[in-house]
Amino acid sequence: MRLGTIARIIKDTYYKGSLKTTYWAASHFMAEVRALWAPGRDAFRSEVGRGLWRFATDAVTPVKGENEQRARAAVDWILRGQASSPDGGVALGYFPCDDGGAGSGWRVSYPETTGYIITSLLAYAKSTGDAAVADAAMRMAHWEVDVQMSTGAVQGGPVCPPERQTAAAFNTGMVLDGWCSAYEHSGDPRILDAARRAADWLVDDLDEQGYYKTNGAFVSRGEIKTYTCLCAWAIYRFGEISGEERYKQAAIRSIEAALRQQQANAWFAHNCLTRSDAPLTHTIGYTLQGVLEVGLLSGRADFVDAVRRTLDALLPNMASSGYLPGRFYADWEPAGFSSCLTGSAQLAIVCYRLSRQTGEARYADTADKLVDYLKALQLLRAQDPGCVGAIAGSFPILGAYMRSGYPNWATKYFLDALMLQQARHRA
């Protein structure tokens, strides 16, 4: 990384905001570090220290093969996250230093990401014939029906009582994705009805320009959120299930709106949870997956080309090992020192899918590097069993995204990427 880039990151991270904001961010970080020395955290502290050493010394050796073993470990970790919750949903993640007061390290269930985990587990169950995994996914789908808001929307944030729920378009789209998969698997009319109510709410939430109006209470306010175009994929899927063209047309309108945010150098504006000047690879991945999948379903070559242009601008920043910075400025300079591992997995998925569509092996070769690097960061054995099989939010784990823990969506996307890598090398 260039010295100028390092100075830019330090300035924006520590000096751009108010003194109060910087103080509270530093205080929260130090509280998590101190929590590593609390009784019972020895095993997790050991894993954190080992990861920091590997990061500082660039001692990560990518792992070839082992896809079946690692996919099984990822699925088992997700199922442990479901078992940790009393309601059928999947715990938001494992955060032993800050579990929200649960005491076990596992946080409460998270409707948004439980939604698209359903799709991943059903795909895994189909490929392996594992009926128990499919049954677990269907329990998630029925739980999502139980907690759906009366409007048809899905709440933002961790699960909470109905009187505290606030709607979020993105979360609704992710659960709609899971319901589409669950209905295709089961034919359950109750799930189809929930999916229709969610799809109708999403279509009604689009403004005249094609952007979703209800971003929810858990992201920065006052702007559109380009990455919510991923909802369009779920809406289009529901259009295919229902046979109703209006859903497909709404999905296409949403992607067309997102592409109006793509700059001349292929970077997307308004494309982050909190920092639109430097979006996460996580939200870049959301946007690219939505644009690509709707492009493939609708036959829109311009959508597919837009994804190609962004990948061609972004991927040269990846190290030969497969390490990728977690944020990028509008000039495609790295905007952070740590990697967002969810984003790396998502970009690998997009690369595999684009490679399959175009026949260009270079995208799949890049995806292999990203996935092989992630495999090296997945723990198959650990002193802390809560870490086994999971992918952390950041590398190192004390990095900027979902610090000090393992959000369930990182492991979900890693599982998706593993299955695509396995399919590529099996073909």
Residue, then its C-alpha position, 0 to 999 in steps of 0.5 A: m500500500r502506498l504511503g499516500t494511501i496510508a496517510r489518507i486512510i489515517k486522516d479519514t479514520y481518525y481526523k475527519g469526524s468530530l472529536k466526540t465521534t472519534y472518542w466514542a469509537a476508540s472507547h468502544f474498541m478499547a472496551e472490546v480489547r479489555a474484554l479479551w482478558a475477561p474470565g473464560r475468554d482465554a481460548f478466543r484471545s488465543e485465536v485473536g492473537r494468532g490471527l493478528w500475527r498472521f496478518a502482521t507477518d503476511a503468514v496466510t497460506p492459501v488452501k487448495g481443495e478441501n471444499e467438501q470438508r470446509a463446506r460441511a464445517a460452515v454448515d455445521w457452524i450455521l446450524r449451531g447458530q440456529a440451535s443457540s436461538p430458541d425460535g428457529g432463526v439463526a443467531l446474528g453471529y458469535f461475538p464472545c466479547d460483545d454478545g449483546g448480554a446473551g452470555s453465551g457469545w451467540r447473539v439473538s436471531y437475525p431475520e435479514t440474514t436468516g432469510y438468505i441463509i435459507t437459500s444457501l442451506l437448501a442449495y447445500a442440501k440439494s447437492t449433498g442429499d442431506a435432508a436434515v439441513a433442508d429441514a433446518a432451512m424450512r424451520m428458518a422459513h417458517w420462523e420468518v413467516d411467524v415474525q413477518m410484519s403485518t404490512g408484509a415487510v421484514q423488520g430491520g435489526p435483530v429480532c425484537p417484539p412487534e411493537r419495536q419493529t421497524a421496516a427495512a426494504f433490504n431486509t425484506g428482500m433478503v427474506l423474500d429470497g429465502w421464501c422463494s427458495a423455500y417455496e420452490h423446495s416445499g410448495d408450501p402455500r403459507i410461504l407463498d403467501a408471505a412471499r407475495r406480501a413481501a414482494d408487494w410491499l417492496v414494489d410499493d416501496l419503490d419511488e418514481q426513480g426506482y429507489y427503495k424509500t424505506n432503508g430502516a433505522f440501522v443504516s445512515r440516513g438521508e440518502i438512497k442505498t444503491y446496494t438495496c438493488l439486490c432486492a430486485w433479484a428476489i423480486y424477479r424470482f418471485g415474478e417467475i414463481s408467480g408468473e406475473e410480469r409486473y414483479k419482473q418489470a419492477a425488478i428491472r426498474s430497480i437495477e436501472a436506478a442502481l446503474r445511474q449511480q455507477q460512475a465513469n470509472a465503474w465505482f458506485a455512489h451511495n453504496c454503503l451502510t455508513r460511509s458512501d465515500a468509501p463503500l465496503t466490498h460487502t455492499i459492492g458485492y451486494t450491488l454487483q450480485g443484484v445487477l448480474e443476476v437480474g441481468l442474467l434472468s432478464g437477458r439484459a447484456d448491459f447489466v452484465d457489462a456493468v458488472r464486468r466493468t466494476l470487477d475490472a476496476l476493482l480486482p487489480n487491487m487484490a494481492s496475488s495471495g487473494y487478500l483484498p482490502g475491505r473498502f475503496y474510495a471513489d478512485w479505487e484506492p483502498a480505504g482501510f487496512s483490514s479485509c472485509l471477508t464477507g465482501s471477498a466471498q461475495l465478489a468471488i461468487v460474482c466472479y464465478r457467475l460472470s465467468r460461467q456466463t462469459g466463458e472468461a476463465r480469468y474471473a473464475d481464476t480470481a475467484d479461486k484466489l479469493v476463496d483459497y485465501l478465505k479457506a486459510l482463515q476458516l478454523l477447522r479446529a480451535q480452542d473456542p468451539g464457537c469459532v470452528g467452521a466460521i468466517a470472521g467479519s474482518f481479517p484481522i478479526l480486530g479490523a473495521y467490519m463486524r469487529s471481534g466476531y463472526p457474523n452469520w452472513a460471512t459464513k453464508y457467503f463463504l459457503d456459497a463461494l465454496m459450492l461454486q468453486q467445487a462446481r467449477h472444478r468438478a465440471 
